[in-house]
């Protein structure tokens, strides 16, 4: 009976659902939060595995996103530098690196080469270290 009524009156069914959501907003929020808490680790693990499976694709789409969102990234940088504590700590880290570079140069050693390691590489290194 109910199923036939729902099929015959889809607009009234939709209206009822919208009213229920409006009245039970908090109940719905709790439900979504419980689902997120129970599934977030699994979803994050699947996403990491998908990124690890094709790191070149991940790099490519990350670079494309960065190119499309230059202004947003610049705004984040401005916001980060507007915090005096964060900005000062970055300046201090850069200042601490300069004497180290000079001492390496004076000793005739090459500068310390640092390269960015992807998250996929870090996860792979961690798995190898654990094994």
Backbone as XML, in Angstrom:
<?xml version="1.0"?>
<chain id="A" units="angstrom">
  <residue number="1" name="UNK">
    <atom name="N" x="0.826" y="-1.198" z="0.000"/>
    <atom name="CA" x="0.000" y="0.000" z="0.000"/>
    <atom name="C" x="0.872" y="1.264" z="0.000"/>
  </residue>
  <residue number="2" name="UNK">
    <atom name="N" x="1.788" y="1.332" z="0.956"/>
    <atom name="CA" x="2.646" y="2.517" z="1.052"/>
    <atom name="C" x="3.503" y="2.689" z="-0.195"/>
  </residue>
  <residue number="3" name="UNK">
    <atom name="N" x="4.035" y="1.575" z="-0.681"/>
    <atom name="CA" x="4.901" y="1.642" z="-1.848"/>
    <atom name="C" x="4.128" y="2.174" z="-3.053"/>
  </residue>
  <residue number="4" name="UNK">
    <atom name="N" x="2.914" y="1.710" z="-3.226"/>
    <atom name="CA" x="2.099" y="2.190" z="-4.349"/>
    <atom name="C" x="1.802" y="3.678" z="-4.206"/>
  </residue>
  <residue number="5" name="UNK">
    <atom name="N" x="1.525" y="4.114" z="-2.977"/>
    <atom name="CA" x="1.241" y="5.542" z="-2.747"/>
    <atom name="C" x="2.469" y="6.377" z="-3.084"/>
  </residue>
  <residue number="6" name="UNK">
    <atom name="N" x="3.674" y="5.917" z="-2.632"/>
    <atom name="CA" x="4.916" y="6.662" z="-2.911"/>
    <atom name="C" x="5.164" y="6.748" z="-4.406"/>
  </residue>
  <residue number="7" name="UNK">
    <atom name="N" x="4.909" y="5.671" z="-5.113"/>
    <atom name="CA" x="5.115" y="5.669" z="-6.561"/>
    <atom name="C" x="4.106" y="6.567" z="-7.265"/>
  </residue>
  <residue number="8" name="UNK">
    <atom name="N" x="2.887" y="6.654" z="-6.709"/>
    <atom name="CA" x="1.841" y="7.474" z="-7.327"/>
    <atom name="C" x="2.006" y="8.958" z="-7.020"/>
  </residue>
  <residue number="9" name="UNK">
    <atom name="N" x="2.674" y="9.286" z="-5.892"/>
    <atom name="CA" x="2.805" y="10.688" z="-5.463"/>
    <atom name="C" x="4.260" y="11.044" z="-5.153"/>
  </residue>
  <residue number="10" name="UNK">
    <atom name="N" x="5.125" y="11.048" z="-6.158"/>
    <atom name="CA" x="6.542" y="11.323" z="-5.883"/>
    <atom name="C" x="6.793" y="12.742" z="-5.363"/>
  </residue>
  <residue number="11" name="UNK">
    <atom name="N" x="5.984" y="13.707" z="-5.815"/>
    <atom name="CA" x="6.177" y="15.087" z="-5.359"/>
    <atom name="C" x="5.820" y="15.235" z="-3.880"/>
  </residue>
  <residue number="12" name="UNK">
    <atom name="N" x="4.759" y="14.580" z="-3.433"/>
    <atom name="CA" x="4.371" y="14.655" z="-2.017"/>
    <atom name="C" x="5.364" y="13.899" z="-1.147"/>
  </residue>
  <residue number="13" name="UNK">
    <atom name="N" x="5.904" y="12.810" z="-1.661"/>
    <atom name="CA" x="6.918" y="12.053" z="-0.929"/>
    <atom name="C" x="8.159" y="12.925" z="-0.721"/>
  </residue>
  <residue number="14" name="UNK">
    <atom name="N" x="8.600" y="13.599" z="-1.789"/>
    <atom name="CA" x="9.769" y="14.474" z="-1.718"/>
    <atom name="C" x="9.534" y="15.604" z="-0.731"/>
  </residue>
  <residue number="15" name="UNK">
    <atom name="N" x="8.328" y="16.176" z="-0.752"/>
    <atom name="CA" x="7.980" y="17.267" z="0.169"/>
    <atom name="C" x="8.034" y="16.781" z="1.622"/>
  </residue>
  <residue number="16" name="UNK">
    <atom name="N" x="7.506" y="15.587" z="1.865"/>
    <atom name="CA" x="7.535" y="15.026" z="3.212"/>
    <atom name="C" x="8.980" y="14.799" z="3.672"/>
  </residue>
  <residue number="17" name="UNK">
    <atom name="N" x="9.817" y="14.294" z="2.769"/>
    <atom name="CA" x="11.211" y="14.052" z="3.137"/>
    <atom name="C" x="11.916" y="15.356" z="3.485"/>
  </residue>
  <residue number="18" name="UNK">
    <atom name="N" x="11.666" y="16.389" z="2.707"/>
    <atom name="CA" x="12.297" y="17.681" z="2.973"/>
    <atom name="C" x="11.834" y="18.257" z="4.311"/>
  </residue>
  <residue number="19" name="UNK">
    <atom name="N" x="10.559" y="18.106" z="4.625"/>
    <atom name="CA" x="10.058" y="18.575" z="5.917"/>
    <atom name="C" x="10.708" y="17.800" z="7.058"/>
  </residue>
  <residue number="20" name="UNK">
    <atom name="N" x="10.827" y="16.470" z="6.881"/>
    <atom name="CA" x="11.431" y="15.654" z="7.927"/>
    <atom name="C" x="12.876" y="16.069" z="8.179"/>
  </residue>
  <residue number="21" name="UNK">
    <atom name="N" x="13.617" y="16.323" z="7.118"/>
    <atom name="CA" x="15.008" y="16.748" z="7.245"/>
    <atom name="C" x="15.084" y="18.090" z="7.967"/>
  </residue>
  <residue number="22" name="UNK">
    <atom name="N" x="14.187" y="19.011" z="7.635"/>
    <atom name="CA" x="14.191" y="20.326" z="8.281"/>
    <atom name="C" x="13.919" y="20.207" z="9.781"/>
  </residue>
  <residue number="23" name="UNK">
    <atom name="N" x="13.011" y="19.328" z="10.161"/>
    <atom name="CA" x="12.641" y="19.168" z="11.570"/>
    <atom name="C" x="13.715" y="18.392" z="12.339"/>
  </residue>
  <residue number="24" name="UNK">
    <atom name="N" x="14.353" y="17.429" z="11.683"/>
    <atom name="CA" x="15.296" y="16.518" z="12.357"/>
    <atom name="C" x="16.741" y="16.766" z="11.940"/>
  </residue>
  <residue number="25" name="UNK">
    <atom name="N" x="17.116" y="18.004" z="11.782"/>
    <atom name="CA" x="18.453" y="18.371" z="11.332"/>
    <atom name="C" x="19.542" y="17.771" z="12.242"/>
  </residue>
  <residue number="26" name="UNK">
    <atom name="N" x="19.351" y="17.875" z="13.551"/>
    <atom name="CA" x="20.349" y="17.389" z="14.511"/>
    <atom name="C" x="20.482" y="15.860" z="14.452"/>
  </residue>
  <residue number="27" name="UNK">
    <atom name="N" x="19.365" y="15.165" z="14.330"/>
    <atom name="CA" x="19.378" y="13.703" z="14.239"/>
    <atom name="C" x="20.158" y="13.267" z="12.992"/>
  </residue>
  <residue number="28" name="UNK">
    <atom name="N" x="19.941" y="13.966" z="11.892"/>
    <atom name="CA" x="20.626" y="13.664" z="10.649"/>
    <atom name="C" x="22.126" y="13.914" z="10.787"/>
  </residue>
  <residue number="29" name="UNK">
    <atom name="N" x="22.502" y="15.021" z="11.428"/>
    <atom name="CA" x="23.913" y="15.354" z="11.626"/>
    <atom name="C" x="24.605" y="14.271" z="12.462"/>
  </residue>
  <residue number="30" name="UNK">
    <atom name="N" x="23.944" y="13.804" z="13.525"/>
    <atom name="CA" x="24.519" y="12.740" z="14.351"/>
    <atom name="C" x="24.714" y="11.467" z="13.532"/>
  </residue>
  <residue number="31" name="UNK">
    <atom name="N" x="23.740" y="11.142" z="12.695"/>
    <atom name="CA" x="23.832" y="9.951" z="11.857"/>
    <atom name="C" x="25.041" y="10.048" z="10.925"/>
  </residue>
  <residue number="32" name="UNK">
    <atom name="N" x="25.196" y="11.196" z="10.256"/>
    <atom name="CA" x="26.310" y="11.375" z="9.334"/>
    <atom name="C" x="27.645" y="11.327" z="10.071"/>
  </residue>
  <residue number="33" name="UNK">
    <atom name="N" x="27.706" y="11.919" z="11.262"/>
    <atom name="CA" x="28.949" y="11.894" z="12.034"/>
    <atom name="C" x="29.310" y="10.469" z="12.448"/>
  </residue>
  <residue number="34" name="UNK">
    <atom name="N" x="28.308" y="9.679" z="12.854"/>
    <atom name="CA" x="28.580" y="8.276" z="13.226"/>
    <atom name="C" x="29.101" y="7.502" z="12.019"/>
  </residue>
  <residue number="35" name="UNK">
    <atom name="N" x="28.480" y="7.700" z="10.870"/>
    <atom name="CA" x="28.935" y="7.015" z="9.653"/>
    <atom name="C" x="30.359" y="7.421" z="9.318"/>
  </residue>
  <residue number="36" name="UNK">
    <atom name="N" x="30.657" y="8.708" z="9.420"/>
    <atom name="CA" x="31.997" y="9.192" z="9.099"/>
    <atom name="C" x="33.026" y="8.578" z="10.044"/>
  </residue>
  <residue number="37" name="UNK">
    <atom name="N" x="32.717" y="8.562" z="11.339"/>
    <atom name="CA" x="33.656" y="8.010" z="12.316"/>
    <atom name="C" x="33.903" y="6.528" z="12.067"/>
  </residue>
  <residue number="38" name="UNK">
    <atom name="N" x="32.870" y="5.788" z="11.704"/>
    <atom name="CA" x="33.038" y="4.348" z="11.534"/>
    <atom name="C" x="33.713" y="3.994" z="10.209"/>
  </residue>
  <residue number="39" name="UNK">
    <atom name="N" x="33.593" y="4.850" z="9.192"/>
    <atom name="CA" x="34.105" y="4.499" z="7.867"/>
    <atom name="C" x="35.320" y="5.301" z="7.418"/>
  </residue>
  <residue number="40" name="UNK">
    <atom name="N" x="35.703" y="6.353" z="8.150"/>
    <atom name="CA" x="36.735" y="7.259" z="7.649"/>
    <atom name="C" x="38.078" y="6.566" z="7.456"/>
  </residue>
  <residue number="41" name="UNK">
    <atom name="N" x="38.479" y="5.695" z="8.381"/>
    <atom name="CA" x="39.770" y="5.010" z="8.228"/>
    <atom name="C" x="39.779" y="4.136" z="6.974"/>
  </residue>
  <residue number="42" name="UNK">
    <atom name="N" x="38.691" y="3.432" z="6.754"/>
    <atom name="CA" x="38.588" y="2.555" z="5.588"/>
    <atom name="C" x="38.616" y="3.372" z="4.290"/>
  </residue>
  <residue number="43" name="UNK">
    <atom name="N" x="37.868" y="4.468" z="4.261"/>
    <atom name="CA" x="37.815" y="5.311" z="3.066"/>
    <atom name="C" x="39.184" y="5.937" z="2.803"/>
  </residue>
  <residue number="44" name="UNK">
    <atom name="N" x="39.849" y="6.422" z="3.860"/>
    <atom name="CA" x="41.173" y="7.019" z="3.691"/>
    <atom name="C" x="42.188" y="5.994" z="3.198"/>
  </residue>
  <residue number="45" name="UNK">
    <atom name="N" x="42.112" y="4.769" z="3.705"/>
    <atom name="CA" x="43.034" y="3.716" z="3.268"/>
    <atom name="C" x="42.816" y="3.387" z="1.795"/>
  </residue>
  <residue number="46" name="UNK">
    <atom name="N" x="41.553" y="3.307" z="1.368"/>
    <atom name="CA" x="41.270" y="3.029" z="-0.051"/>
    <atom name="C" x="41.783" y="4.155" z="-0.943"/>
  </residue>
  <residue number="47" name="UNK">
    <atom name="N" x="41.602" y="5.400" z="-0.489"/>
    <atom name="CA" x="42.062" y="6.545" z="-1.282"/>
    <atom name="C" x="43.586" y="6.543" z="-1.379"/>
  </residue>
  <residue number="48" name="UNK">
    <atom name="N" x="44.275" y="6.246" z="-0.277"/>
    <atom name="CA" x="45.735" y="6.188" z="-0.304"/>
    <atom name="C" x="46.210" y="5.085" z="-1.235"/>
  </residue>
  <residue number="49" name="UNK">
    <atom name="N" x="45.563" y="3.936" z="-1.193"/>
    <atom name="CA" x="45.937" y="2.829" z="-2.079"/>
    <atom name="C" x="45.728" y="3.220" z="-3.541"/>
  </residue>
  <residue number="50" name="UNK">
    <atom name="N" x="44.643" y="3.928" z="-3.825"/>
    <atom name="CA" x="44.372" y="4.363" z="-5.203"/>
    <atom name="C" x="45.450" y="5.347" z="-5.659"/>
  </residue>
  <residue number="51" name="UNK">
    <atom name="N" x="45.848" y="6.282" z="-4.775"/>
    <atom name="CA" x="46.900" y="7.238" z="-5.126"/>
    <atom name="C" x="48.242" y="6.533" z="-5.302"/>
  </residue>
  <residue number="52" name="UNK">
    <atom name="N" x="48.520" y="5.544" z="-4.428"/>
    <atom name="CA" x="49.789" y="4.813" z="-4.511"/>
    <atom name="C" x="49.876" y="3.961" z="-5.773"/>
  </residue>
  <residue number="53" name="UNK">
    <atom name="N" x="48.742" y="3.488" z="-6.252"/>
    <atom name="CA" x="48.724" y="2.623" z="-7.435"/>
    <atom name="C" x="49.185" y="3.374" z="-8.687"/>
  </residue>
  <residue number="54" name="UNK">
    <atom name="N" x="48.913" y="4.676" z="-8.764"/>
    <atom name="CA" x="49.305" y="5.454" z="-9.940"/>
    <atom name="C" x="49.842" y="6.814" z="-9.495"/>
  </residue>
  <residue number="55" name="UNK">
    <atom name="N" x="51.092" y="6.850" z="-8.983"/>
    <atom name="CA" x="51.632" y="8.112" z="-8.462"/>
    <atom name="C" x="51.806" y="9.186" z="-9.539"/>
  </residue>
  <residue number="56" name="UNK">
    <atom name="N" x="52.071" y="8.790" z="-10.776"/>
    <atom name="CA" x="52.222" y="9.786" z="-11.846"/>
    <atom name="C" x="50.908" y="10.517" z="-12.088"/>
  </residue>
  <residue number="57" name="UNK">
    <atom name="N" x="49.811" y="9.772" z="-12.074"/>
    <atom name="CA" x="48.491" y="10.394" z="-12.245"/>
    <atom name="C" x="48.222" y="11.361" z="-11.095"/>
  </residue>
  <residue number="58" name="UNK">
    <atom name="N" x="48.564" y="10.950" z="-9.878"/>
    <atom name="CA" x="48.345" y="11.800" z="-8.711"/>
    <atom name="C" x="49.148" y="13.089" z="-8.834"/>
  </residue>
  <residue number="59" name="UNK">
    <atom name="N" x="50.416" y="12.982" z="-9.243"/>
    <atom name="CA" x="51.249" y="14.178" z="-9.421"/>
    <atom name="C" x="50.654" y="15.093" z="-10.485"/>
  </residue>
  <residue number="60" name="UNK">
    <atom name="N" x="50.199" y="14.482" z="-11.583"/>
    <atom name="CA" x="49.655" y="15.269" z="-12.695"/>
    <atom name="C" x="48.402" y="16.039" z="-12.271"/>
  </residue>
  <residue number="61" name="UNK">
    <atom name="N" x="47.472" y="15.356" z="-11.589"/>
    <atom name="CA" x="46.241" y="16.061" z="-11.213"/>
    <atom name="C" x="46.507" y="17.088" z="-10.115"/>
  </residue>
  <residue number="62" name="UNK">
    <atom name="N" x="47.494" y="16.816" z="-9.251"/>
    <atom name="CA" x="47.853" y="17.801" z="-8.223"/>
    <atom name="C" x="48.416" y="19.053" z="-8.877"/>
  </residue>
  <residue number="63" name="UNK">
    <atom name="N" x="49.302" y="18.863" z="-9.864"/>
    <atom name="CA" x="49.891" y="19.996" z="-10.564"/>
    <atom name="C" x="48.816" y="20.781" z="-11.321"/>
  </residue>
  <residue number="64" name="UNK">
    <atom name="N" x="47.896" y="20.068" z="-11.960"/>
    <atom name="CA" x="46.823" y="20.749" z="-12.692"/>
    <atom name="C" x="45.963" y="21.564" z="-11.741"/>
  </residue>
  <residue number="65" name="UNK">
    <atom name="N" x="45.652" y="20.991" z="-10.566"/>
    <atom name="CA" x="44.851" y="21.730" z="-9.587"/>
    <atom name="C" x="45.589" y="22.994" z="-9.155"/>
  </residue>
  <residue number="66" name="UNK">
    <atom name="N" x="46.893" y="22.872" z="-8.910"/>
    <atom name="CA" x="47.680" y="24.024" z="-8.471"/>
    <atom name="C" x="47.679" y="25.123" z="-9.533"/>
  </residue>
  <residue number="67" name="UNK">
    <atom name="N" x="47.762" y="24.742" z="-10.797"/>
    <atom name="CA" x="47.746" y="25.733" z="-11.871"/>
    <atom name="C" x="46.381" y="26.418" z="-11.975"/>
  </residue>
  <residue number="68" name="UNK">
    <atom name="N" x="45.314" y="25.646" z="-11.784"/>
    <atom name="CA" x="43.970" y="26.223" z="-11.864"/>
    <atom name="C" x="43.660" y="27.126" z="-10.667"/>
  </residue>
  <residue number="69" name="UNK">
    <atom name="N" x="44.325" y="26.905" z="-9.541"/>
    <atom name="CA" x="43.980" y="27.611" z="-8.308"/>
    <atom name="C" x="45.131" y="28.461" z="-7.777"/>
  </residue>
  <residue number="70" name="UNK">
    <atom name="N" x="45.817" y="29.149" z="-8.679"/>
    <atom name="CA" x="46.952" y="29.989" z="-8.274"/>
    <atom name="C" x="46.533" y="31.050" z="-7.258"/>
  </residue>
  <residue number="71" name="UNK">
    <atom name="N" x="45.410" y="31.687" z="-7.516"/>
    <atom name="CA" x="44.984" y="32.777" z="-6.622"/>
    <atom name="C" x="44.638" y="32.235" z="-5.244"/>
  </residue>
  <residue number="72" name="UNK">
    <atom name="N" x="43.976" y="31.104" z="-5.177"/>
    <atom name="CA" x="43.629" y="30.512" z="-3.881"/>
    <atom name="C" x="44.892" y="30.148" z="-3.102"/>
  </residue>
  <residue number="73" name="UNK">
    <atom name="N" x="45.892" y="29.578" z="-3.800"/>
    <atom name="CA" x="47.148" y="29.218" z="-3.140"/>
    <atom name="C" x="47.877" y="30.465" z="-2.651"/>
  </residue>
  <residue number="74" name="UNK">
    <atom name="N" x="47.830" y="31.533" z="-3.455"/>
    <atom name="CA" x="48.470" y="32.783" z="-3.037"/>
    <atom name="C" x="47.779" y="33.344" z="-1.789"/>
  </residue>
  <residue number="75" name="UNK">
    <atom name="N" x="46.461" y="33.223" z="-1.740"/>
    <atom name="CA" x="45.712" y="33.694" z="-0.577"/>
    <atom name="C" x="46.089" y="32.888" z="0.668"/>
  </residue>
  <residue number="76" name="UNK">
    <atom name="N" x="46.228" y="31.572" z="0.525"/>
    <atom name="CA" x="46.656" y="30.740" z="1.671"/>
    <atom name="C" x="48.022" y="31.182" z="2.166"/>
  </residue>
  <residue number="77" name="UNK">
    <atom name="N" x="48.926" y="31.471" z="1.218"/>
    <atom name="CA" x="50.279" y="31.912" z="1.577"/>
    <atom name="C" x="50.212" y="33.245" z="2.321"/>
  </residue>
  <residue number="78" name="UNK">
    <atom name="N" x="49.395" y="34.158" z="1.815"/>
    <atom name="CA" x="49.252" y="35.452" z="2.497"/>
    <atom name="C" x="48.696" y="35.268" z="3.897"/>
  </residue>
  <residue number="79" name="UNK">
    <atom name="N" x="47.703" y="34.388" z="4.029"/>
    <atom name="CA" x="47.134" y="34.147" z="5.357"/>
    <atom name="C" x="48.166" y="33.539" z="6.298"/>
  </residue>
  <residue number="80" name="UNK">
    <atom name="N" x="48.971" y="32.609" z="5.785"/>
    <atom name="CA" x="49.978" y="31.985" z="6.627"/>
    <atom name="C" x="51.014" y="33.011" z="7.072"/>
  </residue>
  <residue number="81" name="UNK">
    <atom name="N" x="51.393" y="33.904" z="6.184"/>
    <atom name="CA" x="52.381" y="34.921" z="6.534"/>
    <atom name="C" x="51.786" y="36.038" z="7.375"/>
  </residue>
  <residue number="82" name="UNK">
    <atom name="N" x="50.477" y="36.146" z="7.412"/>
    <atom name="CA" x="49.866" y="37.189" z="8.240"/>
    <atom name="C" x="49.918" y="36.826" z="9.712"/>
  </residue>
  <residue number="83" name="UNK">
    <atom name="N" x="50.112" y="35.531" z="10.028"/>
    <atom name="CA" x="50.265" y="35.096" z="11.417"/>
    <atom name="C" x="51.717" y="35.336" z="11.819"/>
  </residue>
  <residue number="84" name="UNK">
    <atom name="N" x="51.972" y="36.260" z="12.746"/>
    <atom name="CA" x="53.360" y="36.606" z="13.073"/>
    <atom name="C" x="54.166" y="35.436" z="13.638"/>
  </residue>
  <residue number="85" name="UNK">
    <atom name="N" x="53.533" y="34.559" z="14.389"/>
    <atom name="CA" x="54.257" y="33.432" z="14.990"/>
    <atom name="C" x="54.734" y="32.468" z="13.902"/>
  </residue>
  <residue number="86" name="UNK">
    <atom name="N" x="53.847" y="32.111" z="12.988"/>
    <atom name="CA" x="54.203" y="31.193" z="11.905"/>
    <atom name="C" x="55.273" y="31.806" z="11.011"/>
  </residue>
  <residue number="87" name="UNK">
    <atom name="N" x="55.080" y="33.066" z="10.654"/>
    <atom name="CA" x="56.023" y="33.735" z="9.764"/>
    <atom name="C" x="57.397" y="33.823" z="10.417"/>
  </residue>
  <residue number="88" name="UNK">
    <atom name="N" x="57.427" y="34.156" z="11.688"/>
    <atom name="CA" x="58.692" y="34.276" z="12.401"/>
    <atom name="C" x="59.403" y="32.923" z="12.477"/>
  </residue>
  <residue number="89" name="UNK">
    <atom name="N" x="58.656" y="31.857" z="12.725"/>
    <atom name="CA" x="59.288" y="30.538" z="12.810"/>
    <atom name="C" x="59.882" y="30.130" z="11.462"/>
  </residue>
  <residue number="90" name="UNK">
    <atom name="N" x="59.214" y="30.484" z="10.362"/>
    <atom name="CA" x="59.771" y="30.184" z="9.043"/>
    <atom name="C" x="61.044" y="30.983" z="8.785"/>
  </residue>
  <residue number="91" name="UNK">
    <atom name="N" x="61.041" y="32.257" z="9.178"/>
    <atom name="CA" x="62.237" y="33.087" z="9.015"/>
    <atom name="C" x="63.391" y="32.522" z="9.830"/>
  </residue>
  <residue number="92" name="UNK">
    <atom name="N" x="63.111" y="32.081" z="11.059"/>
    <atom name="CA" x="64.163" y="31.517" z="11.908"/>
    <atom name="C" x="64.718" y="30.218" z="11.327"/>
  </residue>
  <residue number="93" name="UNK">
    <atom name="N" x="63.861" y="29.391" z="10.773"/>
    <atom name="CA" x="64.318" y="28.140" z="10.157"/>
    <atom name="C" x="65.223" y="28.431" z="8.967"/>
  </residue>
  <residue number="94" name="UNK">
    <atom name="N" x="64.848" y="29.419" z="8.151"/>
    <atom name="CA" x="65.685" y="29.795" z="7.009"/>
    <atom name="C" x="67.015" y="30.365" z="7.474"/>
  </residue>
  <residue number="95" name="UNK">
    <atom name="N" x="66.977" y="31.194" z="8.529"/>
    <atom name="CA" x="68.205" y="31.798" z="9.046"/>
    <atom name="C" x="69.125" y="30.728" z="9.630"/>
  </residue>
  <residue number="96" name="UNK">
    <atom name="N" x="68.576" y="29.699" z="10.250"/>
    <atom name="CA" x="69.390" y="28.628" z="10.828"/>
    <atom name="C" x="70.029" y="27.776" z="9.730"/>
  </residue>
  <residue number="97" name="UNK">
    <atom name="N" x="69.411" y="27.700" z="8.582"/>
    <atom name="CA" x="69.945" y="26.890" z="7.491"/>
    <atom name="C" x="71.141" y="27.559" z="6.820"/>
  </residue>
  <residue number="98" name="UNK">
    <atom name="N" x="71.183" y="28.894" z="6.819"/>
    <atom name="CA" x="72.265" y="29.601" z="6.123"/>
    <atom name="C" x="73.650" y="29.274" z="6.684"/>
  </residue>
  <residue number="99" name="UNK">
    <atom name="N" x="73.866" y="29.328" z="8.007"/>
    <atom name="CA" x="75.211" y="28.993" z="8.517"/>
    <atom name="C" x="75.621" y="27.558" z="8.196"/>
  </residue>
  <residue number="100" name="UNK">
    <atom name="N" x="74.665" y="26.651" z="8.214"/>
    <atom name="CA" x="74.969" y="25.255" z="7.882"/>
    <atom name="C" x="75.452" y="25.163" z="6.429"/>
  </residue>
  <residue number="101" name="UNK">
    <atom name="N" x="74.779" y="25.872" z="5.536"/>
    <atom name="CA" x="75.193" y="25.863" z="4.134"/>
    <atom name="C" x="76.575" y="26.477" z="3.973"/>
  </residue>
  <residue number="102" name="UNK">
    <atom name="N" x="76.838" y="27.577" z="4.700"/>
    <atom name="CA" x="78.155" y="28.224" z="4.616"/>
    <atom name="C" x="79.261" y="27.305" z="5.135"/>
  </residue>
  <residue number="103" name="UNK">
    <atom name="N" x="78.997" y="26.606" z="6.242"/>
    <atom name="CA" x="80.026" y="25.732" z="6.805"/>
    <atom name="C" x="80.315" y="24.564" z="5.864"/>
  </residue>
  <residue number="104" name="UNK">
    <atom name="N" x="79.302" y="24.028" z="5.210"/>
    <atom name="CA" x="79.522" y="22.968" z="4.225"/>
    <atom name="C" x="80.364" y="23.489" z="3.058"/>
  </residue>
  <residue number="105" name="UNK">
    <atom name="N" x="80.056" y="24.685" z="2.624"/>
    <atom name="CA" x="80.778" y="25.279" z="1.511"/>
    <atom name="C" x="82.241" y="25.501" z="1.885"/>
  </residue>
  <residue number="106" name="UNK">
    <atom name="N" x="82.503" y="26.049" z="3.091"/>
    <atom name="CA" x="83.875" y="26.286" z="3.556"/>
    <atom name="C" x="84.660" y="24.980" z="3.666"/>
  </residue>
  <residue number="107" name="UNK">
    <atom name="N" x="83.994" y="23.903" z="4.034"/>
    <atom name="CA" x="84.658" y="22.605" z="4.183"/>
    <atom name="C" x="84.844" y="21.909" z="2.837"/>
  </residue>
  <residue number="108" name="UNK">
    <atom name="N" x="84.388" y="22.539" z="1.779"/>
    <atom name="CA" x="84.539" y="21.964" z="0.455"/>
    <atom name="C" x="83.543" y="20.852" z="0.158"/>
  </residue>
  <residue number="109" name="UNK">
    <atom name="N" x="82.489" y="20.802" z="0.940"/>
    <atom name="CA" x="81.466" y="19.774" z="0.748"/>
    <atom name="C" x="80.321" y="20.322" z="-0.094"/>
  </residue>
  <residue number="110" name="UNK">
    <atom name="N" x="79.638" y="19.459" z="-0.793"/>
    <atom name="CA" x="78.487" y="19.938" z="-1.572"/>
    <atom name="C" x="77.350" y="20.348" z="-0.634"/>
  </residue>
  <residue number="111" name="UNK">
    <atom name="N" x="76.479" y="21.218" z="-1.103"/>
    <atom name="CA" x="75.344" y="21.612" z="-0.251"/>
    <atom name="C" x="74.452" y="20.403" z="0.031"/>
  </residue>
  <residue number="112" name="UNK">
    <atom name="N" x="73.793" y="20.465" z="1.163"/>
    <atom name="CA" x="72.910" y="19.377" z="1.544"/>
    <atom name="C" x="71.752" y="19.328" z="0.542"/>
  </residue>
  <residue number="113" name="UNK">
    <atom name="N" x="71.626" y="18.212" z="-0.130"/>
    <atom name="CA" x="70.570" y="18.068" z="-1.129"/>
    <atom name="C" x="69.342" y="17.469" z="-0.475"/>
  </residue>
  <residue number="114" name="UNK">
    <atom name="N" x="68.277" y="18.226" z="-0.494"/>
    <atom name="CA" x="67.017" y="17.749" z="0.028"/>
    <atom name="C" x="66.052" y="17.629" z="-1.132"/>
  </residue>
  <residue number="115" name="UNK">
    <atom name="N" x="65.297" y="16.564" z="-1.153"/>
    <atom name="CA" x="64.293" y="16.435" z="-2.192"/>
    <atom name="C" x="62.974" y="16.052" z="-1.541"/>
  </residue>
  <residue number="116" name="UNK">
    <atom name="N" x="61.943" y="16.512" z="-2.141"/>
    <atom name="CA" x="60.605" y="16.231" z="-1.612"/>
    <atom name="C" x="60.282" y="14.758" z="-1.825"/>
  </residue>
  <residue number="117" name="UNK">
    <atom name="N" x="59.752" y="14.157" z="-0.804"/>
    <atom name="CA" x="59.335" y="12.760" z="-0.897"/>
    <atom name="C" x="57.820" y="12.744" z="-0.918"/>
  </residue>
  <residue number="118" name="UNK">
    <atom name="N" x="57.269" y="12.005" z="-1.842"/>
    <atom name="CA" x="55.813" y="11.953" z="-1.931"/>
    <atom name="C" x="55.258" y="11.125" z="-0.777"/>
  </residue>
  <residue number="119" name="UNK">
    <atom name="N" x="54.003" y="11.342" z="-0.498"/>
    <atom name="CA" x="53.338" y="10.577" z="0.559"/>
    <atom name="C" x="53.337" y="9.093" z="0.219"/>
  </residue>
  <residue number="120" name="UNK">
    <atom name="N" x="53.198" y="8.767" z="-1.064"/>
    <atom name="CA" x="53.215" y="7.358" z="-1.484"/>
    <atom name="C" x="54.571" y="6.735" z="-1.168"/>
  </residue>
  <residue number="121" name="UNK">
    <atom name="N" x="55.653" y="7.483" z="-1.438"/>
    <atom name="CA" x="56.991" y="6.974" z="-1.122"/>
    <atom name="C" x="57.165" y="6.800" z="0.386"/>
  </residue>
  <residue number="122" name="UNK">
    <atom name="N" x="56.673" y="7.754" z="1.154"/>
    <atom name="CA" x="56.786" y="7.642" z="2.616"/>
    <atom name="C" x="56.043" y="6.418" z="3.130"/>
  </residue>
  <residue number="123" name="UNK">
    <atom name="N" x="54.838" y="6.167" z="2.596"/>
    <atom name="CA" x="54.079" y="4.993" z="3.023"/>
    <atom name="C" x="54.801" y="3.707" z="2.622"/>
  </residue>
  <residue number="124" name="UNK">
    <atom name="N" x="55.366" y="3.698" z="1.406"/>
    <atom name="CA" x="56.098" y="2.512" z="0.956"/>
    <atom name="C" x="57.327" y="2.281" z="1.832"/>
  </residue>
  <residue number="125" name="UNK">
    <atom name="N" x="58.050" y="3.348" z="2.160"/>
    <atom name="CA" x="59.229" y="3.220" z="3.030"/>
    <atom name="C" x="58.831" y="2.701" z="4.400"/>
  </residue>
  <residue number="126" name="UNK">
    <atom name="N" x="57.705" y="3.192" z="4.915"/>
    <atom name="CA" x="57.245" y="2.743" z="6.228"/>
    <atom name="C" x="56.880" y="1.257" z="6.200"/>
  </residue>
  <residue number="127" name="UNK">
    <atom name="N" x="56.205" y="0.830" z="5.108"/>
    <atom name="CA" x="55.854" y="-0.597" z="4.986"/>
    <atom name="C" x="57.118" y="-1.459" z="4.918"/>
  </residue>
  <residue number="128" name="UNK">
    <atom name="N" x="58.118" y="-0.995" z="4.162"/>
    <atom name="CA" x="59.362" y="-1.766" z="4.050"/>
    <atom name="C" x="60.085" y="-1.814" z="5.384"/>
  </residue>
  <residue number="129" name="UNK">
    <atom name="N" x="60.069" y="-0.713" z="6.125"/>
    <atom name="CA" x="60.736" y="-0.688" z="7.426"/>
    <atom name="C" x="60.034" y="-1.618" z="8.415"/>
  </residue>
  <residue number="130" name="UNK">
    <atom name="N" x="58.711" y="-1.683" z="8.326"/>
    <atom name="CA" x="57.952" y="-2.557" z="9.230"/>
    <atom name="C" x="58.172" y="-4.030" z="8.892"/>
  </residue>
  <residue number="131" name="UNK">
    <atom name="N" x="58.406" y="-4.321" z="7.611"/>
    <atom name="CA" x="58.539" y="-5.729" z="7.175"/>
    <atom name="C" x="59.883" y="-6.322" z="7.548"/>
  </residue>
</chain>
